[in-house]
Amino acid sequence: MSMGFGCNAAGVIACRIIESPRERLIAILTNNFVPCNGRLPLLITLSTLFLGSLVFFPGAELGSALAVIALILVGIVATLLVSRVLTHTLLQGVPSTFVLELPPYRPPQVGRILVRSVFDRTLFVLGRAAGMAAPAGAVTWLLANTSSGGISLLQLAATWLDPAANLLGLDGVILLAFFLGLPANEIVLPIIVMSYTAQSALTHPDGLNALQALLAAHGWHAGTAVAVMLFSLLHFPCSTTLWTVYRETGSPRWTLVAFFLPLGLAALVLFCLNLVLS
């Protein structure tokens, strides 16, 4: 779980230390509920724009920080609850003990650690991410620059998704951005901005005030921000993480479960939240 805060793909790989195949699989499937570095910027930005001003004491920054911490706690609770459900449904079995033996202490070899971490982990994960992100970026660009009847395919797809997105307290642009952001969570907000401004390239408004004005002009409010943040926290893993899940499990079935399980939970949570707020 802790490794997932840096990268969910690295968190999946870290599950190798769990001896029980059943419990290793449970840890792999639930690692996604820990917000990685790709999702934290979106959570921090939206909490700063829409939630910090809702606090009833001086210091909007503190309110924003508390909102992000609360979301992280929600992710941890979701991890524990989904793990419990899996142990009583798809992955039943007898719990095992976990013993981690400490090896004899040896002084760290800094040079060797840096070389091995760069070549065995960093370049490995970055290579996977680049291989997934480049084709998806091309698809996003084609959708934004190909039009039918004077309307881009990106806007047409967002309109088609509007009915389903409205049930979750979102709109079609937001939902489409999350699906197009499958290769990298970092591009979700730029895709939303590109769709709202009808531009043909991923851009970002000049400053937080301009971004807040743009989002508010398209109907965003505190409830929308909370819905987007929860969906970002709970939705399916990025493509690099899914590929890592496939490599670690060797099973297309469990890779599909890793995609649809968090997506179903995110949809259920947002649907209930939308019923309460509407």
C-alpha positions as CSV (number, residue, x, y, z in Angstrom):
1,M,0.0,0.0,0.0
2,S,2.8,2.4,0.9
3,M,4.6,1.9,-2.4
4,G,1.3,2.7,-4.2
5,F,1.6,6.4,-3.0
6,G,4.5,6.8,-5.4
7,C,3.2,4.6,-8.2
8,N,0.5,1.9,-8.2
9,A,2.6,-0.1,-10.7
10,A,5.4,-0.2,-8.2
11,G,3.0,-1.1,-5.5
12,V,1.8,-4.1,-7.5
13,I,5.4,-5.2,-8.0
14,A,6.0,-4.8,-4.2
15,C,3.3,-7.4,-3.5
16,R,5.8,-10.1,-4.5
17,I,7.0,-10.2,-0.9
18,I,3.6,-11.8,0.1
19,E,4.0,-15.5,0.1
20,S,0.4,-16.5,0.0
21,P,-0.8,-16.4,-3.7
22,R,-4.4,-15.6,-2.6
23,E,-3.4,-12.7,-0.3
24,R,-0.9,-11.4,-2.9
25,L,-3.7,-11.2,-5.4
26,I,-5.9,-9.4,-3.0
27,A,-3.2,-6.9,-2.3
28,I,-2.6,-6.4,-6.1
29,L,-6.3,-5.8,-6.8
30,T,-6.7,-3.3,-4.0
31,N,-3.5,-1.3,-4.4
32,N,-5.2,1.0,-6.9
33,F,-7.2,2.7,-4.1
34,V,-4.1,4.4,-2.8
35,P,-3.7,7.7,-4.7
36,C,-0.5,7.7,-6.7
37,N,1.6,10.7,-7.9
38,G,-0.5,10.9,-11.0
39,R,-3.7,11.5,-9.1
40,L,-2.5,13.6,-6.2
41,P,-2.1,16.8,-8.3
42,L,-5.7,16.6,-9.4
43,L,-6.9,16.1,-5.9
44,I,-4.8,18.9,-4.5
45,T,-5.8,21.3,-7.3
46,L,-9.6,20.7,-7.0
47,S,-9.4,20.8,-3.2
48,T,-7.6,24.2,-3.4
49,L,-10.1,25.6,-5.9
50,F,-13.4,24.4,-4.5
51,L,-13.0,23.0,-1.0
52,G,-10.5,25.2,0.8
53,S,-12.9,28.2,1.0
54,L,-15.6,26.1,2.7
55,V,-13.8,25.8,6.0
56,F,-15.2,27.8,8.9
57,F,-11.9,29.0,10.3
58,P,-9.0,31.1,8.9
59,G,-6.7,29.3,6.5
60,A,-8.0,27.9,3.3
61,E,-4.8,26.0,2.7
62,L,-5.5,24.0,5.9
63,G,-8.9,23.2,4.6
64,S,-7.5,22.0,1.3
65,A,-4.9,19.8,3.0
66,L,-7.6,18.3,5.3
67,A,-9.7,17.5,2.3
68,V,-6.9,15.6,0.6
69,I,-6.0,13.8,3.8
70,A,-9.7,12.8,4.2
71,L,-9.7,11.4,0.6
72,I,-6.5,9.4,1.4
73,L,-8.3,7.9,4.4
74,V,-11.3,7.1,2.2
75,G,-8.9,5.2,-0.1
76,I,-7.4,3.3,2.8
77,V,-10.9,2.4,4.1
78,A,-11.9,1.3,0.6
79,T,-8.8,-0.9,0.4
80,L,-9.7,-2.7,3.7
81,L,-13.4,-3.1,2.8
82,V,-12.8,-4.4,-0.7
83,S,-10.1,-6.8,0.7
84,R,-12.7,-8.1,3.2
85,V,-15.3,-8.6,0.5
86,L,-12.8,-10.4,-1.8
87,T,-11.8,-12.8,1.1
88,H,-15.5,-13.8,1.5
89,T,-16.3,-14.0,-2.2
90,L,-13.9,-14.4,-5.1
91,L,-10.8,-15.2,-3.0
92,Q,-11.9,-17.3,-0.1
93,G,-9.3,-19.1,2.0
94,V,-7.6,-19.4,5.3
95,P,-5.7,-16.3,6.4
96,S,-2.0,-16.8,6.7
97,T,0.6,-15.2,9.0
98,F,3.2,-12.9,7.5
99,V,6.7,-13.1,8.8
100,L,9.4,-10.9,7.4
101,E,12.9,-12.0,8.4
102,L,15.5,-9.3,8.7
103,P,18.8,-10.1,7.0
104,P,22.1,-9.4,8.5
105,Y,22.9,-5.7,8.4
106,R,25.3,-4.6,5.8
107,P,26.4,-1.0,5.0
108,P,24.5,0.2,1.9
109,Q,26.4,0.5,-1.4
110,V,25.0,3.8,-2.7
111,G,26.3,3.5,-6.2
112,R,25.0,0.0,-6.7
113,I,21.6,1.1,-5.3
114,L,21.3,4.0,-7.6
115,V,22.3,2.0,-10.7
116,R,20.0,-0.9,-9.9
117,S,17.1,1.4,-9.0
118,V,17.4,3.3,-12.3
119,F,17.8,0.4,-14.6
120,D,15.7,-2.2,-12.8
121,R,12.8,0.0,-11.7
122,T,12.7,3.6,-13.0
123,L,13.5,3.0,-16.7
124,F,11.4,-0.2,-16.6
125,V,8.3,1.7,-15.4
126,L,9.0,4.7,-17.6
127,G,9.3,2.5,-20.7
128,R,6.0,1.0,-20.0
129,A,4.4,4.3,-19.4
130,A,5.8,5.8,-22.6
131,G,4.7,2.8,-24.7
132,M,1.1,3.2,-23.4
133,A,0.9,7.0,-23.3
134,A,2.1,7.8,-26.8
135,P,-0.6,5.9,-28.7
136,A,-3.3,7.3,-26.3
137,G,-2.0,10.8,-26.9
138,A,-2.3,10.3,-30.6
139,V,-5.9,9.1,-30.2
140,T,-6.8,12.1,-28.1
141,W,-5.3,14.4,-30.6
142,L,-7.2,12.7,-33.5
143,L,-10.5,13.0,-31.6
144,A,-9.9,16.7,-31.0
145,N,-8.9,17.5,-34.5
146,T,-11.4,15.3,-36.4
147,S,-14.8,16.8,-36.8
148,S,-18.2,15.8,-38.1
149,G,-20.8,18.4,-38.9
150,G,-18.5,21.1,-37.5
151,I,-18.2,19.4,-34.1
152,S,-15.1,17.5,-33.0
153,L,-15.4,13.8,-32.3
154,L,-14.1,14.6,-28.8
155,Q,-17.2,16.7,-28.1
156,L,-19.5,14.2,-29.8
157,A,-18.2,11.4,-27.6
158,A,-18.7,13.7,-24.5
159,T,-22.2,14.4,-25.5
160,W,-22.9,10.7,-25.9
161,L,-21.6,10.0,-22.4
162,D,-23.6,12.8,-20.8
163,P,-26.6,10.7,-19.7
164,A,-24.5,8.2,-17.8
165,A,-22.2,10.9,-16.4
166,N,-25.1,12.9,-15.1
167,L,-26.2,9.9,-12.9
168,L,-22.8,10.2,-11.2
169,G,-22.9,13.9,-10.7
170,L,-20.4,14.5,-13.6
171,D,-20.7,15.5,-17.2
172,G,-19.7,13.7,-20.4
173,V,-16.5,15.7,-20.7
174,I,-15.3,14.6,-17.3
175,L,-16.1,11.0,-17.8
176,L,-14.5,10.9,-21.2
177,A,-11.4,12.5,-19.8
178,F,-11.0,9.7,-17.3
179,F,-11.2,7.1,-20.0
180,L,-8.9,8.9,-22.3
181,G,-6.6,9.4,-19.3
182,L,-6.2,5.7,-19.0
183,P,-2.5,5.8,-20.0
184,A,-1.6,8.5,-17.5
185,N,-3.8,10.1,-14.8
186,E,-1.9,13.3,-15.2
187,I,-3.6,14.2,-18.4
188,V,-7.2,14.0,-17.1
189,L,-7.5,17.7,-16.2
190,P,-5.7,18.9,-19.4
191,I,-8.2,16.9,-21.5
192,I,-11.1,18.4,-19.5
193,V,-9.7,21.9,-20.2
194,M,-9.1,21.1,-23.9
195,S,-12.7,19.9,-24.3
196,Y,-14.2,22.9,-22.5
197,T,-12.2,25.4,-24.5
198,A,-12.6,23.5,-27.8
199,Q,-8.9,23.6,-28.4
200,S,-6.9,21.1,-30.4
201,A,-4.0,20.6,-28.0
202,L,-3.6,19.8,-24.3
203,T,-3.3,23.2,-22.5
204,H,-3.7,24.6,-19.1
205,P,-5.2,28.0,-18.1
206,D,-2.8,30.7,-16.9
207,G,-3.2,30.4,-13.2
208,L,-5.6,28.7,-10.7
209,N,-8.1,31.6,-10.9
210,A,-8.5,31.2,-14.6
211,L,-8.9,27.5,-14.2
212,Q,-11.5,27.9,-11.5
213,A,-13.4,30.4,-13.6
214,L,-13.4,28.0,-16.6
215,L,-14.7,25.1,-14.5
216,A,-17.3,27.2,-12.8
217,A,-18.5,28.5,-16.2
218,H,-19.2,24.9,-17.1
219,G,-21.3,24.2,-14.0
220,W,-18.7,23.0,-11.6
221,H,-19.2,23.6,-7.9
222,A,-18.0,22.0,-4.6
223,G,-20.2,19.0,-5.1
224,T,-18.8,18.4,-8.6
225,A,-15.3,18.7,-7.3
226,V,-15.9,16.1,-4.6
227,A,-17.4,13.8,-7.2
228,V,-14.4,14.2,-9.5
229,M,-12.0,13.7,-6.6
230,L,-13.8,10.5,-5.5
231,F,-13.9,9.1,-9.0
232,S,-10.2,9.9,-9.4
233,L,-9.5,8.1,-6.2
234,L,-11.5,5.0,-6.8
235,H,-11.6,4.5,-10.6
236,F,-9.7,2.0,-12.7
237,P,-5.8,1.9,-12.7
238,C,-3.7,3.4,-15.4
239,S,-2.6,1.3,-18.3
240,T,0.9,0.8,-16.9
241,T,-0.6,-0.6,-13.7
242,L,-3.0,-2.8,-15.6
243,W,-0.1,-4.1,-17.7
244,T,1.9,-4.8,-14.5
245,V,-1.1,-6.6,-13.0
246,Y,-1.2,-8.8,-16.1
247,R,2.5,-9.5,-15.9
248,E,2.4,-10.3,-12.1
249,T,-0.7,-12.5,-12.3
250,G,-0.4,-13.9,-15.8
251,S,-4.1,-13.8,-16.1
252,P,-6.3,-11.7,-18.4
253,R,-9.3,-12.5,-16.1
254,W,-7.7,-10.9,-13.0
255,T,-6.5,-7.9,-15.1
256,L,-10.1,-7.3,-16.1
257,V,-11.2,-7.6,-12.5
258,A,-8.5,-5.0,-11.6
259,F,-10.2,-2.7,-14.1
260,F,-13.9,-3.2,-13.5
261,L,-13.9,-3.7,-9.7
262,P,-12.7,-0.2,-8.9
263,L,-14.7,1.3,-11.8
264,G,-17.9,-0.4,-10.4
265,L,-17.1,0.8,-6.9
266,A,-16.5,4.4,-8.1
267,A,-19.8,4.4,-10.0
268,L,-21.7,3.0,-7.0
269,V,-20.2,5.6,-4.6
270,L,-20.8,8.5,-7.0
271,F,-24.3,7.4,-7.8
272,C,-25.2,7.2,-4.1
273,L,-23.5,10.6,-3.5
274,N,-25.5,12.2,-6.3
275,L,-28.7,10.9,-4.9
276,V,-27.9,12.4,-1.6
277,L,-26.9,15.8,-3.0
278,S,-29.7,16.1,-5.6
